[in-house]
Amino acid sequence: MAGDPLGGRADEATVLVGALDWYRAVAARKVDGMSTEVATQVMTPSGLSPLAIVAHLAWAERRWFRGRFAGDPAVHPMVDNEASFVLASGDTVDSVVAMYAAEIEHSRRVIAAAGSLDDVAAEHAPHVGEFSLRWVLVHMLEETARHVGHLDLMCEQLDGRVGD
């Protein structure tokens, strides 16, 4: 928007998707330029690495938008949350970031195909029950932002980079 470059007066869907897109881009930028060796360095006692977090975010996009909201049968069966942080032996920074970008594009198509933020998901979630597209957007916004915070701390330790 010309007079509203940050979307401060935009409609709800534009604000939610815009904020989510911001954090999606930050997550990918955090590992940009890292070698796979550095990006896969375990940084927490639970075994997390920066690249594993990006892989998990790709899984979360797939699970919530394509799987649970749109009911895409190709998404099932899916691994559980903990397994989504495990990298495959051939994963690289480029391959995981490309996978994340592809899942984001799928998510954008799901969002575009929805009639409104009030549309109800094809599936129920065990801990949520019935939920709307609005709920998915808010959930993915908090999920992505939370993990970007983890990436902030990890990247500062690995290469000194700070900020978005």
TORLUMDREN-9774 format. One record per residue: residue in one letter; x, y, z of N, C-alpha, C in turn. Coordinates in pm, whole numbers, plus 32768, in hexadecimal, padded with zeros to 4 digits. Layout:
# TORLUMDREN-9774
> A	X	Y	Z	X	Y	Z	X	Y	Z
...
***
This chain:
# TORLUMDREN-9774
> M	8054	7F8B	8000	8000	8000	8000	8058	807B	8000
> A	803E	80D5	7FA7	8094	814B	7F95	80A0	819D	8015
> G	802D	81C0	8052	8031	8212	80CB	803A	81C0	814A
> D	8048	813F	813E	8049	80E5	81B2	80AB	8073	8199
> P	812C	8093	818B	818D	802D	8160	819A	7FB4	81BB
> L	817C	7FC3	823B	8187	7F52	8297	8100	7F12	82B3
> G	8097	7F3F	8271	8014	7F01	8280	7FCD	7F1E	8302
> G	7FEE	7F8C	8343	7FB2	7FAF	83C3	7F1C	7FC7	83BD
> R	7EE7	7FE2	8344	7E58	7FF9	8336	7E19	7F92	82D8
> A	7E5F	7F26	82BF	7E2F	7EBE	8263	7DC3	7E69	82A6
> D	7D7C	7E1B	8253	7D17	7DC0	8288	7D5B	7D4E	82D5
> E	7D0B	7D06	8322	7D3F	7C9E	837B	7D91	7C34	8332
> A	7D5F	7C02	82C2	7DA7	7B99	8279	7E2E	7BCC	8248
> T	7E32	7C45	8216	7EAF	7C7F	81E4	7F13	7C90	8256
> V	7EE3	7CBB	82C9	7F3C	7CCC	833C	7F73	7C46	836A
> L	7F1D	7BE3	8379	7F4A	7B5F	83A8	7FAC	7B1E	8347
> V	7F89	7B1D	82C7	7FE2	7ADF	8264	8064	7B2F	8258
> G	805A	7BB3	825D	80D2	7C07	8254	8132	7BEF	82C7
> A	80FD	7BE6	8340	8152	7BCC	83B5	8191	7B40	83AB
> L	8141	7ADF	8382	8176	7A58	8371	81E2	7A55	8306
> D	81CB	7A98	8296	8230	7A9E	822B	82B2	7ADD	825C
> W	82A6	7B43	82B0	831E	7B84	82E7	8372	7B1D	8333
> Y	8333	7AD4	838E	837D	7A72	83DD	83AD	79FB	838B
> R	8361	79D4	8327	838F	796A	82CC	8412	7994	828A
> A	8416	7A0F	8259	848F	7A41	8216	8504	7A4B	8276
> V	84EA	7A77	82F0	8555	7A80	8354	858E	79F5	8371
> A	8537	7992	8380	8566	790A	839C	85C6	78D9	832F
> A	85A1	78ED	82B2	85F7	78C3	8243	8679	7914	8241
> R	866F	7996	825D	86E6	79EC	825E	8749	79C3	82CA
> K	8717	798F	8338	876F	796B	83A7	87D7	7902	8380
> V	87B4	78A6	8327	8813	783F	82FF	8856	785F	8279
> D	8829	78C9	8238	8862	78F0	81B7	88F8	790D	81C6
> G	8946	78D1	8170	89D6	78E6	8173	8A21	788C	81D4
> M	89DA	7841	8226	8A1D	77E3	8282	8A42	7765	8234
> S	8AB1	772C	8257	8AD1	76A9	8221	8A73	7644	8262
> T	8A5F	75D4	8221	8A0A	756D	825C	8A46	753D	82DF
> E	8ACA	7537	82E6	8B0D	750C	8361	8AEA	7569	83D6
> V	8AED	75EB	83BE	8ACC	764A	8428	8A36	7645	8448
> A	89E2	7641	83E0	8951	7645	83F2	891A	75C8	8436
> T	8965	755C	8434	8938	74E0	8475	8979	74CB	84FD
> Q	89C3	752C	852B	8A02	7521	85AE	8996	7523	8619
> V	8997	74BF	866F	8936	74B6	86DB	8954	7522	8742
> M	88EA	756E	8764	88FB	75E2	87BB	88B1	75D7	8840
> T	8862	756E	8850	8814	7561	88CC	8820	74D4	8903
> P	8809	74C1	8983	880C	743A	89BC	87A7	73DC	897B
> S	873A	7414	8944	86D5	73BF	8904	86FB	739A	8874
> G	876D	73CE	8843	879F	73A6	87C1	877A	7400	874C
> L	874D	747A	8767	8726	74D3	86FA	879D	7518	86B8
> S	8790	7527	8635	87F0	7574	85E7	87A0	75DB	8597
> P	87E2	7643	8564	879A	76A5	8513	8752	7664	849C
> L	8794	760B	8455	8756	75CF	83DF	86E2	7574	8405
> A	86EC	7531	8476	867E	74DD	84A5	8602	7531	84C3
> I	8615	75A9	84F4	85A4	7602	850F	855F	7628	848B
> V	85AC	7648	8425	8570	766B	83A3	8527	75F2	836A
> A	8560	757B	8378	851B	7501	834A	8497	74EE	8396
> H	8498	7507	8417	841F	74FD	8467	83B6	7563	8438
> L	83E0	75DA	8418	8381	7640	83E9	8341	7616	8364
> A	838E	75D6	830D	8356	75A2	828F	82ED	7537	82AF
> W	830C	74DF	830C	82AE	7478	8337	822F	74B6	8370
> A	823D	751D	83C3	81CA	755E	8401	8171	759F	8398
> E	81AD	75E0	8334	815E	761B	82C6	810D	75AD	8282
> R	8150	7540	8263	810E	74D0	821E	809F	7495	8274
> R	80BC	747E	82F1	805B	743F	834A	7FDE	7495	835D
> W	7FF1	7516	837A	7F7E	7569	839D	7F30	759C	8325
> F	7F75	75C9	82BE	7F2B	75FF	824C	7EF9	7591	81EE
> R	7F53	753D	81BF	7F2E	74D6	815E	7EE8	745F	819F
> G	7F1D	7431	820F	7EE8	73BA	824E	7E68	73D5	829A
> R	7E74	741D	8306	7E00	742F	835E	7D98	748F	8326
> F	7DC2	7502	82EF	7D5D	7561	82C0	7D1F	7533	823C
> A	7D72	7516	81D8	7D3D	74F3	8154	7D16	745F	8149
> G	7D48	740C	81A4	7D27	737D	81A0	7D67	7333	812C
> D	7DDD	735E	8102	7E24	731F	8093	7E4F	7292	80BC
> P	7E18	722A	807C	7E3A	71A1	80A4	7ECC	717C	8087
> A	7F0E	71C5	802F	7F9B	71A8	8010	7FF6	71CC	8085
> V	7FC5	721A	80E2	8017	7245	8153	8020	71DA	81BF
> H	7FC5	717C	81C1	7FC1	7116	822A	7FFB	7093	81F9
> P	8039	7042	8247	8053	705B	82D5	80C9	70BB	82E6
> M	80C5	7102	8352	8130	7162	836F	817C	7137	83EC
> V	81F8	7161	83F2	8247	7147	846A	8211	719D	84DB
> D	823A	717D	8553	820E	71CE	85C4	8268	7249	85D3
> N	8242	729E	8630	8288	731C	8645	831E	7308	865E
> E	8342	72B1	86B9	83D0	729E	86D9	841F	726C	8661
> A	83E6	7211	8615	842C	71DA	85A0	843D	7243	8532
> S	83EC	72AB	8534	83F5	7312	84CC	8474	7364	84D7
> F	84B9	735A	8546	8538	73A2	8558	85B1	734E	852B
> V	859A	72D3	8502	8608	727A	84DA	8625	728D	8446
> L	869F	72AC	8426	86C7	72C2	839B	86E7	723C	8358
> A	86CE	7235	82D6	86F4	71BF	8287	8789	71C8	8268
> S	87C6	7157	824B	8858	7154	8237	8888	71AF	81C6
> G	8839	71C3	815F	8865	7217	80F0	8839	72A8	80F6
> D	87F7	72CF	8163	87C7	7359	816D	883A	73BC	816F
> T	8827	7429	8126	8885	7498	8124	8838	7518	8143
> V	887F	7584	8158	883B	7604	816D	87E2	7622	80F5
> D	8818	7613	807C	87C9	7632	8004	874F	75D8	7FF7
> S	875E	7557	8012	86EC	74FC	8000	867F	7515	8068
> V	86A4	7531	80E2	8640	7549	814B	85FB	75CF	8135
> V	8646	7636	8110	8608	76B8	80F4	85AC	76AD	807B
> A	85D2	7660	8016	857C	764C	7FA1	84FD	7601	7FC8
> M	8509	759D	801F	8494	7553	804F	8437	75B2	809B
> Y	846F	7607	80EE	8421	7668	813A	83D9	76C9	80DB
> A	8420	76FA	8077	83E3	7755	8016	8371	7712	7FCA
> A	8383	7694	7FA7	831A	764A	7F60	829F	7639	7FB8
> E	82B3	7619	8037	8241	760A	8091	81FA	768F	80A8
> I	8245	76FB	80AE	8208	7780	80BB	81B0	779D	8041
> E	81DF	777A	7FCC	818F	778F	7F52	810F	773C	7F56
> H	8118	76C0	7F84	809F	766E	7F95	8040	76B2	7FF7
> S	8076	76E4	8065	8023	7727	80CA	7FDE	77A1	808E
> R	8026	77ED	803E	7FEA	7863	7FFF	7F76	783C	7FA5
> R	7F84	77CD	7F5E	7F15	779F	7F09	7E9C	7774	7F5C
> V	7EB6	7734	7FCD	7E48	770D	8026	7E01	778A	805A
> I	7E4D	77ED	8083	7E13	7869	80B6	7DC1	78AE	8049
> A	7DF8	78B5	7FCF	7DB4	78F7	7F5F	7D33	78B0	7F3A
> A	7D30	782D	7F4A	7CBA	77E0	7F25	7C4A	77EA	7F8D
> A	7C6B	7815	8003	7C06	781F	806D	7BAA	7896	8052
> G	7B2D	7886	8079	7ACC	78F1	8067	7ADD	7962	80CB
> S	7B02	793E	8146	7B14	79A4	81AE	7B67	796A	8220
> L	7B8E	79C2	8279	7BD8	7996	82EF	7B83	793E	834A
> D	7B01	7945	8338	7AA5	78F6	8389	7A92	7868	8355
> D	7AC8	7848	82DF	7ABB	77C0	82AA	7AF2	775D	8311
> V	7AAD	76ED	831E	7AD2	7687	8381	7B26	761B	833D
> A	7B87	75EA	8386	7BE4	7585	8353	7B9E	7502	8333
> A	7BDA	74B8	82D6	7BA7	7435	82AF	7BB7	73D0	8320
> E	7C1C	73E0	8373	7C39	7385	83E1	7C28	73CB	8467
> H	7C11	737D	84CC	7C18	73AF	8555	7CA5	7393	8587
> A	7CD6	73E7	85DD	7D58	73CF	861C	7D3E	739C	86AA
> P	7D8A	7337	86D5	7D70	72FA	8757	7D6A	735E	87CB
> H	7DC2	73BF	87CD	7DC7	741D	883D	7D75	749C	8827
> V	7D3C	74AD	87AD	7CF4	7527	878A	7C62	750B	876B
> G	7C47	7499	872E	7BC0	747C	86FD	7BAE	74BE	8676
> E	7B39	74F7	865F	7B1D	753D	85E2	7B63	75C5	85E3
> F	7B9B	75EE	8570	7BE3	766E	856B	7BD5	76AE	84E2
> S	7BED	7730	84DF	7BDD	7780	8466	7C65	779F	8426
> L	7C5F	77D5	83AD	7CD9	7804	836B	7D1A	7872	83BF
> R	7CCA	78C7	83FC	7CFF	7930	8453	7D57	78F1	84C0
> W	7D24	7885	84FE	7D6E	7844	8568	7DF3	780D	8533
> V	7DEF	77D1	84BC	7E6B	779A	8482	7ED1	7809	846C
> L	7EA4	787A	8436	7EFF	78E9	841F	7F3D	791D	84A0
> V	7EEC	792C	8506	7F20	795A	8587	7F7F	78F2	85C2
> H	7F58	7874	85BB	7FAF	7809	85EE	8035	7807	85A4
> M	8032	780E	8521	80AF	780A	84D4	8102	7888	84E9
> L	80C1	78F6	8502	810A	7971	8521	8155	7962	85A5
> E	8111	792F	860A	8157	791D	868B	81C0	78AE	8683
> E	81A4	7845	863A	8203	77D7	862B	8282	7806	85E4
> T	8270	784E	8578	82E2	787E	8529	8332	78E6	8577
> A	82EB	7945	85B5	8331	79AE	8602	837F	7972	8677
> R	8343	7910	86BA	8388	78CF	872B	840A	788E	86FD
> H	8403	7847	868D	847C	7805	865C	84E0	7866	8620
> V	84B2	78D6	85EC	8510	793E	85C0	855D	7973	8639
> G	851C	797C	86AB	8564	79A3	8725	85D1	793F	8748
> H	85B2	78BE	873B	8619	7857	8751	868C	786B	86EE
> L	8668	7883	8670	86CF	7898	8609	8724	7913	8627
> D	86E7	797C	865A	8732	79F4	8680	87A3	79D1	86E0
> L	8780	7987	8748	87E3	7964	87AE	884E	7907	8776
> M	8823	78A5	8727	8883	7846	86EE	88E4	788C	868F
> C	88AF	78E0	8638	8904	7923	85D5	8966	7983	8618
> E	893A	79C6	867F	8995	7A1E	86C7	8A0A	79CE	8701
> Q	89EE	7956	8733	8A57	7901	8769	8AB2	78C9	86FA
> L	8A77	78A6	8687	8AC3	7867	861B	8B19	78C9	85CB
> D	8ADD	793A	85A5	8B27	7994	854B	8B1D	7A26	8572
> G	8AE1	7A43	85E3	8ADB	7ACD	8612	8A6E	7B23	85D3
> R	8A24	7AEB	8572	89BB	7B3A	8532	8947	7B50	8591
> V	8916	7BCA	8592	88A2	7BED	85E3	883E	7C39	858C
> G	87C4	7C40	85B9	875D	7C8B	8570	8714	7C34	850C
> D	86B7	7C76	84C8	8662	7C31	8467	86AD	7C16	83E7
***
